[in-house]
Amino acid sequence: MAQAIANRLNKGDPEGVARENARLREWIADQLDQGRVFEPGKVRSSEKGVVAVVEPIHEEMFPGRVRAQRSDRVR
């Protein structure tokens, strides 16, 4: 999921995608080392294809670049 978002944010910049993906892998590994558990990535299908559903965790992965809509639903 993070890689798909990084690809979209850095469209047309393969070196930027590579840097972002390396940074994300390190961030995710650090989170896992600290005992964090991630839910499986969520996607939705539309006539335009399959897209990632951006949730609050992605705001942490891409600070200042990705915003997730807040929902009033109780999980």
N, C-alpha and C positions, 0 to 999 in steps of 0.2 A: 504494500500500500504506500509506504513512504517513498519507495523508488518511483512509483507512478506519479506521485505529486511532484517529486524532484524533477522528473522528466518534463512535466507540464510547466513548472516554474522556470525552467532553463531551456525551453524549446529553442532549438537552433544553436545551442551552445554545448556541444558534447563534452568539452573540458569542464564546464560548469556543472554538468550533470554528474560527471565522474567525481569531482570534488565533493559535491553535495551528498552523493551516495556514500562515499567513504566516511564523511562526517556523521551521516545518519547511522551507519552501521556501528560506529564507535559509540554514539549516543545510546542506541538501543542496547548494545552490549553492556554499557555502564549501568543502565537502568535494570537490566536483568541481574547483573552482579549485586545490585542493591536489593534484590528480592522482588522487584516489580513484576507483575503478571499482566500480559497484554491479551485482550480479547482478539479473536480472529478479525481480520479486516472486513469491512462491510462494503458491499458494492450494490449498485442498482442498475437494472437494464432499462434502456430506452431505445427509441428508434435511431438514436445516434450511436448506440453501442453501450458498452458497460463502463460505468464511471465509479470512481471511489466516492464513498460518502465520508465527507470530512467531519470529524468529531473533535471535541476539545483536546484530545491527546496530540492531534496534529498541530495545534497551536504551540505546544511545547517543542515539537520537532522543528518547526519553522517559525521561530519567534518573529513577530512583526510582519510576516509574509502571508500567513494563512489564518483566516478567521473562521471559526465554526459558529453556525447559528445555534443559539441556546434554545432548548426546548423546555417547556414546563412539565413534560412527562416525568413521571416517577419511574425509575428503573428498578 
